Amino acid sequence: MSKIRTFYQNHLKKKMFNKILLFYSMVMVLLFISISVLAYRYYEQRVVREQMDASLQELDIVSISLNQQYERMYNAVQQIYTDAMIGDDLKYFLNREYEDFLNWRLNQYASSYRTERGNFDYHLRLLLKDEASIANVVLYSTDQDFFYVLNRETQHFYYHPKLSAAHQDWFQRLQNTPWQFMGSEPLFEGKMLDEPTPYSYVNVLKDSLTLKQYGAIMFELNTDRIKGLLRDKISGKDSRIMLLTGEGQVIFDSQGKYDNTVYPYWRQMNVPEDWVNLEERSKVQLLNIGNTGMVVAAIIPESQIEQSLQTIRFSLIGIVILCIVLSIAVTFTIIRRYSKKIHRLVLYMRRWQEGDLSKRVQMEGEDELQQIAQSFNHMCDRLESYIETVYVSEIKQKNAQLVALQAQINPHFLYNTLESIRMKAISSGARDVGQMIYILATMFRHLIKKQTHVTLAEEIELCGMYLALVQYRYENKLQVETHIGPWAAGSIVVKLLIQPVIENYIVHGFRTNDDDNRISITATEVDGVISICVQDNGKGISGQRLLELQRSLNMDGEAAGTSNHSLGLKNVHDRIRLNYGSGYGLSLVSTQGEGCQVMIRIPVTREEVG
């Protein structure tokens, strides 16, 4: 810890460029590391995606091949039902003694009703010829209790055989699962085992009219041939391909480790996660093969992905280290050059600090440091005149403060003078004049306050004072109505929001020769918005003039050609939009000779408490 403190004291604390170099180096290291990590992640995802795509192609190839095999076996079964000759031939074979069946077939031949192509065994031998992966076709009779095993070379009858211990319920199992894992143990004792056939596709045979089960047909698959077929169709370089049943028995493993066994990680493979923990952390893709109940899986171990990325990883590390070294070396060279210039400036500034203003800095180049040197030289040349200017400025500032103090006295002088005039008018019996002077002084005191926002109640009160002066001027010619909601009264509004609107009516709309002038001020609050309506029955506004006013209000800033008649309304509208936004403002509705209605919309603003 002491070494770090010593290093900081000697090389960083008072050396700005060393701090810059250290900070820059840290930033560059973090930047290059971040870029390399992002690039590595990109290539990692790309490699994984490429391997997953390649494995998916292999899965598709395997799936197509196995689907074709399944379709051929399925079609062979369906042909038994669709071809009446084959179906009758097979049904008679499984339901009768073999001798009776031969006599029946000879009679059919004799009557020219049948040909060899209508025999079930001819049909099944064609299937064995076309499908190399089928080792045996086994026919089972429920009535006669015999098995008939047919392969490419021979056929055998097994009457009343004894089922092996593992397959006592084989006929019941195939009702729901046509794909059966037979294992290495034969179906019944005495059955010949020429080829390994642990997997079989079994289909129950039923009478098409009565739906009675009269037997079963079993296709015993040669797994060695299936494995050879799959090995020919997949490359096996990028992923591990496995063919499994719905219960997890492995029919094919491209690595040969789990052939003809139950895969121990079958449940983990079916978990929908990005990475699955098998023998090791791996990517897994599953593809169901039609209606066979079999699943073909592609497994890509994480170690295989890491091995693919090893070259990229080493390359990125080398590039990052090289870039960091080069950037720090270049930066150190440049910073060292500027550090010398700064050191020279510091030496001269210390001399100026000691009072030696005769020294001048000579700095080469045209950068900011050279400009700083010129500025310091120019500062030294004019330092004495600046000192004198500062003294003069201080004197002027004191005089300005004195004038400001005097200006603060003037409003009080005006208040006192107006109060003296008011008292003189009252003493002379002119109480109306005194009241008008009192209202004028109160309005003046309110207007010169520095605050720019007041409550709506205070704004209405100011308008009432103004209208009271107008009523004194035009006795019995103006009626005033004010309605303000209790919730709206406490809202904060811009100062002088309503008074210019009222003044606009008094100046332009008031009918001096009539006694029924009326103005009403209404303020309501609805859904967080205050609506202030100022309505009069004055002269109104002509249609053309109203369009000009509305166009002026909709324009930003002061509209060109706006007359003095609308400056007050325009000023109010602009101040509302500046304070509350373009969604609020002032709108006009007027008919010439019938009066005018001015609507002001502003948001509710409460004074913060506490």
C-alpha positions as CSV (number, residue, x, y, z in Angstrom):
1,M,0.0,0.0,0.0
2,S,2.9,2.4,0.8
3,K,4.4,1.7,-2.6
4,I,1.2,2.7,-4.3
5,R,1.0,5.9,-2.2
6,T,4.6,6.7,-3.0
7,F,4.0,6.1,-6.8
8,Y,1.0,8.4,-6.7
9,Q,2.9,11.2,-4.9
10,N,5.8,11.0,-7.2
11,H,4.2,10.4,-10.6
12,L,0.5,11.3,-10.5
13,K,-0.5,13.7,-7.9
14,K,1.0,16.9,-9.5
15,K,1.5,15.6,-13.0
16,M,-1.5,16.1,-15.2
17,F,-0.1,14.4,-18.3
18,N,0.8,11.3,-16.4
19,K,-2.8,11.2,-15.2
20,I,-4.0,11.6,-18.7
21,L,-1.7,8.9,-20.0
22,L,-2.8,6.5,-17.2
23,F,-6.5,7.3,-17.8
24,Y,-6.1,7.0,-21.5
25,S,-4.3,3.7,-21.1
26,M,-7.0,2.3,-18.9
27,V,-9.7,3.5,-21.4
28,M,-7.9,1.9,-24.3
29,V,-7.3,-1.4,-22.5
30,L,-11.0,-1.5,-21.5
31,L,-12.1,-0.5,-25.0
32,F,-9.9,-3.1,-26.8
33,I,-10.9,-5.8,-24.3
34,S,-14.6,-4.9,-24.8
35,I,-14.3,-5.0,-28.5
36,S,-12.4,-8.3,-28.4
37,V,-15.1,-9.8,-26.1
38,L,-17.8,-8.6,-28.4
39,A,-16.0,-10.0,-31.5
40,Y,-15.4,-13.3,-29.7
41,R,-19.0,-13.5,-28.7
42,Y,-20.0,-12.8,-32.3
43,Y,-17.7,-15.4,-33.7
44,E,-18.9,-17.8,-31.0
45,Q,-22.5,-17.3,-31.9
46,R,-21.6,-17.6,-35.6
47,V,-19.7,-20.9,-35.1
48,V,-22.6,-22.3,-32.9
49,R,-25.1,-21.2,-35.5
50,E,-23.1,-22.7,-38.4
51,Q,-22.7,-26.0,-36.5
52,M,-26.4,-26.0,-35.5
53,D,-27.4,-25.3,-39.1
54,A,-25.1,-28.1,-40.3
55,S,-26.5,-30.5,-37.7
56,L,-30.1,-29.5,-38.7
57,Q,-29.3,-30.4,-42.3
58,E,-28.1,-33.8,-41.2
59,L,-31.2,-34.2,-39.1
60,D,-33.3,-33.4,-42.1
61,I,-31.5,-35.9,-44.2
62,V,-31.8,-38.6,-41.6
63,S,-35.5,-37.7,-41.0
64,I,-36.3,-37.9,-44.7
65,S,-34.6,-41.3,-45.0
66,L,-36.3,-42.8,-42.0
67,N,-39.6,-41.2,-43.0
68,Q,-39.3,-42.9,-46.4
69,Q,-38.6,-46.2,-44.7
70,Y,-41.6,-45.7,-42.4
71,E,-43.8,-44.7,-45.4
72,R,-42.9,-47.9,-47.2
73,M,-43.8,-50.1,-44.2
74,Y,-46.9,-48.1,-43.6
75,N,-48.0,-48.3,-47.3
76,A,-47.4,-52.1,-47.2
77,V,-49.8,-52.4,-44.3
78,Q,-52.3,-50.1,-46.0
79,Q,-52.1,-52.1,-49.2
80,I,-53.4,-55.1,-47.3
81,Y,-56.5,-53.2,-46.5
82,T,-56.9,-51.5,-49.9
83,D,-56.2,-54.5,-52.1
84,A,-59.0,-57.0,-51.6
85,M,-57.0,-59.9,-53.1
86,I,-54.0,-59.4,-50.8
87,G,-56.2,-58.7,-47.8
88,D,-58.4,-61.8,-48.3
89,D,-55.4,-64.0,-49.0
90,L,-53.7,-62.9,-45.7
91,K,-56.8,-63.1,-43.6
92,Y,-57.5,-66.6,-44.9
93,F,-53.9,-67.6,-44.2
94,L,-54.0,-66.4,-40.6
95,N,-57.5,-67.7,-39.8
96,R,-57.2,-71.3,-41.2
97,E,-55.0,-74.3,-41.0
98,Y,-52.1,-74.1,-43.5
99,E,-53.4,-77.1,-45.5
100,D,-56.9,-75.5,-45.8
101,F,-55.3,-72.3,-46.9
102,L,-53.3,-74.1,-49.7
103,N,-56.4,-75.8,-50.9
104,W,-58.3,-72.5,-50.9
105,R,-55.5,-70.8,-52.9
106,L,-55.3,-73.7,-55.4
107,N,-59.1,-73.4,-55.9
108,Q,-58.6,-69.7,-56.5
109,Y,-55.9,-70.3,-59.1
110,A,-58.0,-72.9,-60.8
111,S,-61.0,-70.6,-61.1
112,S,-58.5,-68.0,-62.6
113,Y,-59.7,-65.6,-59.9
114,R,-56.2,-65.0,-58.5
115,T,-52.7,-64.6,-59.7
116,E,-49.4,-64.6,-58.0
117,R,-49.5,-60.9,-57.6
118,G,-52.5,-61.2,-55.4
119,N,-50.6,-63.2,-52.8
120,F,-49.6,-61.6,-49.6
121,D,-46.2,-63.4,-49.6
122,Y,-45.4,-62.0,-53.0
123,H,-46.3,-58.5,-51.8
124,L,-44.1,-58.9,-48.7
125,R,-41.1,-60.2,-50.6
126,L,-41.2,-57.2,-52.8
127,L,-41.0,-55.1,-49.7
128,L,-38.1,-57.1,-48.4
129,K,-36.3,-56.6,-51.8
130,D,-36.8,-52.8,-51.8
131,E,-36.2,-52.2,-48.1
132,A,-32.8,-53.5,-47.0
133,S,-33.2,-52.5,-43.4
134,I,-36.1,-54.9,-42.9
135,A,-34.6,-58.3,-41.7
136,N,-37.8,-60.3,-41.2
137,V,-41.5,-60.0,-41.7
138,V,-43.3,-61.8,-38.9
139,L,-47.1,-62.6,-39.2
140,Y,-48.9,-63.6,-36.1
141,S,-52.3,-65.4,-36.0
142,T,-54.5,-64.8,-32.9
143,D,-56.9,-67.7,-33.8
144,Q,-54.3,-70.3,-34.8
145,D,-51.6,-69.0,-32.4
146,F,-48.7,-69.4,-34.8
147,F,-45.9,-67.1,-36.0
148,Y,-44.9,-67.1,-39.7
149,V,-41.4,-65.6,-40.2
150,L,-40.5,-64.5,-43.7
151,N,-37.1,-63.2,-44.8
152,R,-35.2,-63.0,-48.1
153,E,-34.0,-66.6,-48.0
154,T,-36.5,-68.7,-46.1
155,Q,-39.8,-68.8,-44.3
156,H,-40.6,-70.7,-41.1
157,F,-43.8,-71.6,-39.2
158,Y,-43.8,-71.6,-35.4
159,Y,-47.0,-73.2,-33.9
160,H,-47.9,-72.4,-30.3
161,P,-44.4,-71.1,-29.4
162,K,-43.5,-70.2,-25.9
163,L,-43.0,-66.4,-25.5
164,S,-39.8,-65.3,-23.8
165,A,-40.1,-63.8,-20.4
166,A,-39.5,-60.2,-21.6
167,H,-42.3,-60.3,-24.2
168,Q,-45.2,-61.9,-22.5
169,D,-47.4,-58.8,-23.1
170,W,-46.0,-57.8,-26.5
171,F,-49.4,-58.0,-28.2
172,Q,-51.0,-55.7,-25.6
173,R,-48.1,-53.2,-25.8
174,L,-48.3,-52.7,-29.5
175,Q,-51.9,-51.5,-29.3
176,N,-50.6,-48.1,-28.3
177,T,-47.0,-48.1,-29.4
178,P,-46.4,-49.7,-32.8
179,W,-42.6,-49.2,-32.4
180,Q,-41.3,-51.9,-30.1
181,F,-37.9,-52.3,-28.5
182,M,-37.4,-56.1,-28.5
183,G,-33.8,-56.0,-27.2
184,S,-31.4,-58.9,-27.7
185,E,-33.9,-61.5,-26.4
186,P,-36.0,-63.2,-29.2
187,L,-39.8,-62.8,-29.2
188,F,-40.4,-66.6,-28.6
189,E,-38.2,-69.6,-27.9
190,G,-36.8,-71.4,-30.9
191,K,-36.8,-68.3,-33.2
192,M,-33.8,-68.1,-35.5
193,L,-31.5,-65.1,-34.9
194,D,-29.6,-64.6,-38.1
195,E,-29.3,-60.8,-37.7
196,P,-29.7,-58.4,-34.7
197,T,-33.2,-57.1,-34.7
198,P,-33.9,-55.2,-31.5
199,Y,-36.5,-52.9,-33.0
200,S,-39.7,-53.7,-34.7
201,Y,-42.6,-51.9,-36.3
202,V,-45.8,-53.8,-35.5
203,N,-49.3,-53.3,-36.8
204,V,-52.5,-55.0,-35.6
205,L,-54.5,-56.6,-38.4
206,K,-58.3,-56.2,-38.2
207,D,-61.2,-57.3,-40.3
208,S,-62.3,-54.3,-42.3
209,L,-66.0,-55.2,-41.8
210,T,-66.2,-56.5,-38.3
211,L,-63.1,-54.7,-36.9
212,K,-62.1,-58.0,-35.2
213,Q,-58.4,-58.5,-34.6
214,Y,-57.2,-61.6,-36.3
215,G,-53.5,-61.1,-36.1
216,A,-50.5,-58.8,-36.4
217,I,-47.7,-58.0,-38.9
218,M,-44.3,-57.2,-37.5
219,F,-41.3,-55.7,-39.4
220,E,-38.1,-56.6,-37.6
221,L,-35.5,-54.0,-38.4
222,N,-31.8,-54.8,-39.0
223,T,-30.2,-52.1,-36.9
224,D,-26.7,-52.7,-38.4
225,R,-28.1,-51.9,-41.8
226,I,-29.9,-48.8,-40.4
227,K,-26.7,-47.6,-38.9
228,G,-24.8,-48.2,-42.1
229,L,-27.5,-46.2,-43.9
230,L,-27.3,-43.3,-41.5
231,R,-23.5,-43.3,-41.5
232,D,-23.6,-42.9,-45.3
233,K,-26.0,-40.0,-45.0
234,I,-24.2,-37.9,-42.3
235,S,-20.7,-36.5,-42.1
236,G,-20.3,-36.9,-38.3
237,K,-17.8,-34.1,-38.2
238,D,-19.7,-31.3,-36.5
239,S,-22.2,-33.0,-34.2
240,R,-23.2,-36.3,-32.7
241,I,-26.3,-37.8,-34.3
242,M,-28.5,-40.2,-32.3
243,L,-31.7,-42.1,-33.3
244,L,-33.9,-42.9,-30.3
245,T,-37.4,-44.2,-29.6
246,G,-40.0,-42.3,-27.6
247,E,-38.8,-44.1,-24.4
248,G,-35.2,-43.2,-24.9
249,Q,-33.8,-46.4,-26.4
250,V,-31.0,-45.7,-28.7
251,I,-31.3,-47.2,-32.2
252,F,-28.3,-45.4,-33.6
253,D,-25.4,-43.5,-32.0
254,S,-22.9,-42.0,-34.4
255,Q,-20.2,-42.5,-31.8
256,G,-21.4,-46.1,-31.0
257,K,-21.4,-45.6,-27.3
258,Y,-25.1,-46.1,-26.4
259,D,-26.3,-48.4,-29.3
260,N,-29.2,-50.6,-28.2
261,T,-29.4,-49.2,-24.7
262,V,-31.5,-46.6,-22.9
263,Y,-29.9,-43.2,-23.2
264,P,-29.2,-42.0,-19.6
265,Y,-29.7,-38.3,-20.4
266,W,-33.0,-38.7,-22.3
267,R,-35.0,-36.6,-19.9
268,Q,-32.4,-33.8,-19.9
269,M,-32.5,-33.7,-23.7
270,N,-36.2,-32.9,-23.6
271,V,-35.8,-29.9,-21.4
272,P,-36.4,-26.7,-23.5
273,E,-33.2,-24.9,-22.6
274,D,-30.4,-23.3,-24.6
275,W,-27.7,-25.4,-23.1
276,V,-28.3,-28.9,-21.7
277,N,-26.1,-30.8,-19.2
278,L,-25.5,-34.2,-20.8
279,E,-22.1,-35.9,-20.5
280,E,-21.0,-32.3,-20.8
281,R,-22.7,-29.0,-21.4
282,S,-24.0,-29.2,-25.0
283,K,-26.4,-27.8,-27.6
284,V,-29.2,-30.2,-28.5
285,Q,-31.6,-30.3,-31.5
286,L,-34.4,-32.7,-31.6
287,L,-36.5,-33.7,-34.6
288,N,-39.5,-36.0,-34.5
289,I,-39.7,-38.5,-37.4
290,G,-43.3,-38.3,-38.6
291,N,-45.7,-40.7,-36.8
292,T,-43.0,-43.2,-36.0
293,G,-42.5,-42.2,-32.4
294,M,-38.8,-42.0,-33.1
295,V,-36.6,-38.9,-32.5
296,V,-33.4,-38.0,-34.1
297,A,-31.1,-35.8,-32.1
298,A,-28.0,-33.7,-32.9
299,I,-25.7,-33.0,-30.0
300,I,-22.9,-30.4,-30.1
301,P,-20.6,-30.5,-27.0
302,E,-19.3,-27.3,-25.7
303,S,-15.8,-28.6,-25.9
304,Q,-16.2,-29.0,-29.6
305,I,-17.3,-25.4,-29.9
306,E,-14.4,-24.2,-27.8
307,Q,-12.0,-26.2,-29.9
308,S,-13.4,-24.5,-33.1
309,L,-12.9,-21.1,-31.4
310,Q,-9.4,-21.7,-30.1
311,T,-7.7,-20.2,-33.2
312,I,-9.9,-17.1,-33.1
313,R,-9.4,-16.7,-29.4
314,F,-5.6,-16.7,-29.7
315,S,-5.7,-14.4,-32.7
316,L,-7.9,-11.9,-30.9
317,I,-5.7,-11.9,-27.8
318,G,-2.6,-11.2,-29.9
319,I,-4.3,-8.4,-31.9
320,V,-5.6,-6.7,-28.7
321,I,-2.2,-6.8,-27.0
322,L,-0.5,-5.4,-30.1
323,C,-3.1,-2.6,-30.4
324,I,-2.8,-1.7,-26.7
325,V,1.0,-1.5,-26.9
326,L,0.9,0.6,-30.1
327,S,-1.8,3.0,-28.8
328,I,0.0,3.6,-25.5
329,A,3.4,4.1,-27.2
330,V,2.0,6.6,-29.7
331,T,0.1,8.4,-26.9
332,F,3.2,8.5,-24.7
333,T,5.3,10.1,-27.4
334,I,2.7,12.8,-28.1
335,I,2.0,13.5,-24.5
336,R,5.7,13.8,-23.6
337,R,6.1,16.5,-26.3
338,Y,3.2,18.5,-24.9
339,S,4.3,17.9,-21.3
340,K,7.6,19.7,-22.0
341,K,5.6,22.7,-23.3
342,I,3.4,22.8,-20.2
343,H,6.5,22.5,-18.0
344,R,7.9,25.6,-19.7
345,L,4.7,27.5,-19.2
346,V,4.7,26.6,-15.5
347,L,8.2,27.9,-15.0
348,Y,7.4,31.3,-16.6
349,M,4.1,31.6,-14.6
350,R,6.1,31.1,-11.4
351,R,8.3,34.0,-12.4
352,W,5.3,36.1,-13.1
353,Q,3.8,35.1,-9.7
354,E,7.0,36.4,-8.0
355,G,6.5,39.7,-9.8
356,D,8.9,39.4,-12.7
357,L,6.6,40.6,-15.6
358,S,9.5,41.1,-18.0
359,K,9.8,37.5,-19.1
360,R,8.0,36.3,-22.3
361,V,7.3,32.8,-23.4
362,Q,8.5,31.6,-26.8
363,M,6.4,28.6,-27.9
364,E,6.7,26.9,-31.3
365,G,3.7,25.5,-33.2
366,E,0.2,26.8,-33.8
367,D,-1.7,24.8,-31.2
368,E,-3.6,25.9,-28.1
369,L,-0.5,26.0,-26.0
370,Q,1.1,28.5,-28.4
371,Q,-2.1,30.6,-28.1
372,I,-1.9,30.3,-24.3
373,A,1.7,31.6,-24.4
374,Q,0.7,34.5,-26.6
375,S,-2.2,35.3,-24.3
376,F,0.1,35.3,-21.2
377,N,2.6,37.6,-23.0
378,H,-0.3,39.9,-24.0
379,M,-1.5,39.8,-20.4
380,C,1.8,40.9,-19.1
381,D,1.9,43.8,-21.5
382,R,-1.4,45.1,-20.4
383,L,-1.4,44.0,-16.7
384,E,-0.8,47.5,-15.4
385,S,-3.6,49.1,-17.5
386,Y,-5.9,46.3,-16.3
387,I,-5.1,47.1,-12.7
388,E,-6.0,50.7,-13.2
389,T,-9.2,49.7,-15.1
390,V,-10.2,47.5,-12.1
391,Y,-9.9,50.4,-9.7
392,V,-12.1,52.6,-12.0
393,S,-14.7,49.8,-12.3
394,E,-14.9,49.4,-8.6
395,I,-15.7,53.1,-8.2
396,K,-18.4,53.0,-10.9
397,Q,-19.9,49.9,-9.3
398,K,-20.2,51.7,-6.0
399,N,-21.9,54.6,-7.7
400,A,-24.3,52.2,-9.4
401,Q,-25.1,50.6,-6.0
402,L,-25.9,54.1,-4.6
403,V,-28.2,54.9,-7.5
404,A,-30.0,51.6,-7.0
405,L,-30.5,52.4,-3.4
406,Q,-32.0,55.7,-4.4
407,A,-34.2,54.1,-6.9
408,Q,-35.7,51.9,-4.2
409,I,-36.7,55.0,-2.4
410,N,-38.7,56.4,-5.4
411,P,-41.7,53.9,-5.1
412,H,-42.1,54.7,-1.4
413,F,-42.0,58.4,-2.3
414,L,-44.8,57.8,-4.8
415,Y,-46.9,55.8,-2.3
416,N,-46.5,58.5,0.3
417,T,-47.4,61.2,-2.2
418,L,-50.5,59.4,-3.5
419,E,-51.6,58.8,0.2
420,S,-51.2,62.5,0.9
421,I,-53.3,63.4,-2.2
422,R,-56.0,60.8,-1.1
423,M,-56.2,62.2,2.4
424,K,-56.4,65.7,1.0
425,A,-59.3,64.6,-1.3
426,I,-61.1,63.0,1.6
427,S,-60.7,66.0,3.8
428,S,-62.1,68.2,1.0
429,G,-65.2,65.9,0.8
430,A,-64.2,64.2,-2.5
431,R,-64.4,60.7,-1.2
432,D,-64.8,59.2,-4.7
433,V,-61.5,60.7,-5.7
434,G,-59.9,59.4,-2.6
435,Q,-61.2,55.9,-3.2
436,M,-59.9,56.0,-6.8
437,I,-56.5,57.2,-5.6
438,Y,-56.4,54.3,-3.0
439,I,-57.3,51.8,-5.7
440,L,-54.6,53.2,-8.0
441,A,-52.0,53.0,-5.3
442,T,-52.9,49.5,-4.4
443,M,-52.8,48.4,-8.1
444,F,-49.4,50.1,-8.5
445,R,-48.0,48.4,-5.4
446,H,-49.3,45.1,-6.8
447,L,-47.8,45.7,-10.3
448,I,-44.3,46.6,-9.3
449,K,-43.8,43.4,-7.2
450,K,-41.0,41.3,-8.5
451,Q,-43.0,38.1,-8.4
452,T,-44.1,36.8,-11.9
453,H,-46.7,34.4,-10.7
454,V,-49.7,34.9,-8.4
455,T,-52.8,33.0,-7.4
456,L,-55.9,33.2,-9.6
457,A,-57.8,34.8,-6.8
458,E,-55.1,37.6,-6.6
459,E,-55.3,38.1,-10.4
460,I,-59.1,38.4,-10.2
461,E,-58.8,40.8,-7.4
462,L,-56.5,43.0,-9.5
463,C,-59.0,42.9,-12.3
464,G,-61.7,43.9,-9.9
465,M,-59.7,47.0,-8.9
466,Y,-59.2,47.9,-12.5
467,L,-62.9,47.5,-13.3
468,A,-63.7,49.5,-10.1
469,L,-61.8,52.5,-11.6
470,V,-63.7,52.1,-14.8
471,Q,-67.0,52.1,-12.9
472,Y,-66.0,55.3,-11.2
473,R,-65.3,56.8,-14.5
474,Y,-68.5,55.6,-16.2
475,E,-71.1,55.7,-13.4
476,N,-73.9,53.2,-13.8
477,K,-72.8,52.2,-17.3
478,L,-70.9,48.9,-16.5
479,Q,-72.0,45.8,-14.8
480,V,-69.4,43.3,-13.6
481,E,-70.0,39.6,-12.8
482,T,-67.3,37.3,-11.4
483,H,-67.6,33.6,-10.8
484,I,-64.5,31.6,-9.7
485,G,-64.5,28.0,-8.5
486,P,-63.0,27.4,-5.0
487,W,-60.5,24.9,-6.4
488,A,-59.5,27.1,-9.3
489,A,-58.9,30.2,-7.0
490,G,-55.8,28.7,-5.4
491,S,-54.1,27.8,-8.6
492,I,-50.9,29.6,-9.5
493,V,-51.1,31.7,-12.8
494,V,-48.9,34.1,-14.7
495,K,-49.2,37.6,-13.5
496,L,-51.3,40.0,-15.6
497,L,-53.1,37.1,-17.4
498,I,-56.6,38.5,-17.4
499,Q,-56.2,42.3,-17.0
500,P,-54.9,42.9,-20.6
501,V,-58.0,41.1,-21.9
502,I,-60.3,43.3,-19.8
503,E,-58.4,46.4,-20.9
504,N,-58.8,45.4,-24.5
505,Y,-62.6,45.4,-24.0
506,I,-62.6,48.7,-22.3
507,V,-60.5,50.4,-25.0
508,H,-62.0,48.8,-28.1
509,G,-65.4,47.3,-27.1
510,F,-66.9,49.5,-24.5
511,R,-70.0,51.5,-25.6
512,T,-69.7,54.8,-23.8
513,N,-73.2,56.0,-24.9
514,D,-75.0,53.0,-23.6
515,D,-75.9,52.1,-20.0
516,D,-76.2,48.3,-20.4
517,N,-72.5,47.4,-20.8
518,R,-71.7,44.1,-19.1
519,I,-68.6,42.0,-18.6
520,S,-68.4,38.6,-16.8
521,I,-65.3,36.7,-15.7
522,T,-65.8,32.9,-15.0
523,A,-63.1,30.4,-13.9
524,T,-63.6,26.7,-13.7
525,E,-61.4,23.7,-13.2
526,V,-62.0,20.4,-15.1
527,D,-59.6,17.4,-15.4
528,G,-56.5,19.4,-14.4
529,V,-57.2,22.4,-16.8
530,I,-58.5,25.8,-15.7
531,S,-60.8,27.5,-18.3
532,I,-61.1,31.3,-17.8
533,C,-63.9,32.9,-19.8
534,V,-64.1,36.7,-20.2
535,Q,-67.3,37.6,-22.0
536,D,-68.8,41.1,-22.8
537,N,-71.7,42.5,-24.8
538,G,-69.6,45.3,-26.4
539,K,-69.0,46.3,-30.0
540,G,-67.6,42.9,-31.0
541,I,-65.1,42.2,-33.8
542,S,-65.8,42.1,-37.6
543,G,-65.3,38.8,-39.4
544,Q,-62.3,39.9,-41.3
545,R,-60.6,41.4,-38.2
546,L,-61.4,38.2,-36.2
547,L,-59.7,36.1,-38.9
548,E,-56.6,38.3,-38.7
549,L,-56.5,38.1,-34.9
550,Q,-56.9,34.3,-34.9
551,R,-54.1,34.0,-37.6
552,S,-51.9,36.2,-35.5
553,L,-52.5,34.0,-32.4
554,N,-51.6,30.9,-34.3
555,M,-48.2,32.3,-35.5
556,D,-45.0,31.8,-33.5
557,G,-43.6,35.1,-32.2
558,E,-45.1,38.5,-33.0
559,A,-46.9,38.3,-36.3
560,A,-46.0,40.7,-39.1
561,G,-48.5,43.4,-39.4
562,T,-50.1,43.0,-36.0
563,S,-51.8,46.2,-35.0
564,N,-51.8,47.8,-31.6
565,H,-55.4,46.6,-31.1
566,S,-54.3,43.0,-30.7
567,L,-50.9,43.4,-29.1
568,G,-52.3,42.8,-25.6
569,L,-54.1,39.6,-26.6
570,K,-51.1,38.4,-28.5
571,N,-48.8,39.1,-25.5
572,V,-51.1,37.1,-23.2
573,H,-51.3,34.2,-25.7
574,D,-47.5,34.1,-26.1
575,R,-46.8,34.2,-22.4
576,I,-49.2,31.3,-21.8
577,R,-47.5,29.2,-24.4
578,L,-44.0,30.1,-23.1
579,N,-45.0,29.1,-19.6
580,Y,-47.3,26.1,-20.1
581,G,-46.6,24.8,-23.6
582,S,-48.2,24.9,-27.0
583,G,-51.2,22.9,-25.9
584,Y,-52.6,26.0,-24.0
585,G,-53.4,29.5,-24.9
586,L,-56.1,32.0,-25.8
587,S,-59.0,31.7,-28.2
588,L,-61.5,34.3,-29.5
589,V,-65.2,34.0,-30.5
590,S,-67.0,37.3,-31.5
591,T,-69.8,38.7,-33.6
592,Q,-69.8,42.3,-34.6
593,G,-72.4,44.3,-32.6
594,E,-73.1,41.4,-30.1
595,G,-69.9,41.2,-28.0
596,C,-66.8,39.1,-27.7
597,Q,-65.8,36.0,-25.7
598,V,-62.2,35.3,-24.8
599,M,-61.4,31.8,-23.5
600,I,-58.1,31.2,-21.7
601,R,-56.9,27.6,-21.0
602,I,-54.0,26.9,-18.6
603,P,-53.0,23.8,-16.6
604,V,-53.7,23.6,-12.8
605,T,-50.6,24.6,-10.8
606,R,-50.6,24.4,-7.1
607,E,-48.1,26.1,-4.8
608,E,-45.7,23.6,-3.3
609,V,-46.1,23.2,0.5
610,G,-43.1,22.7,2.8
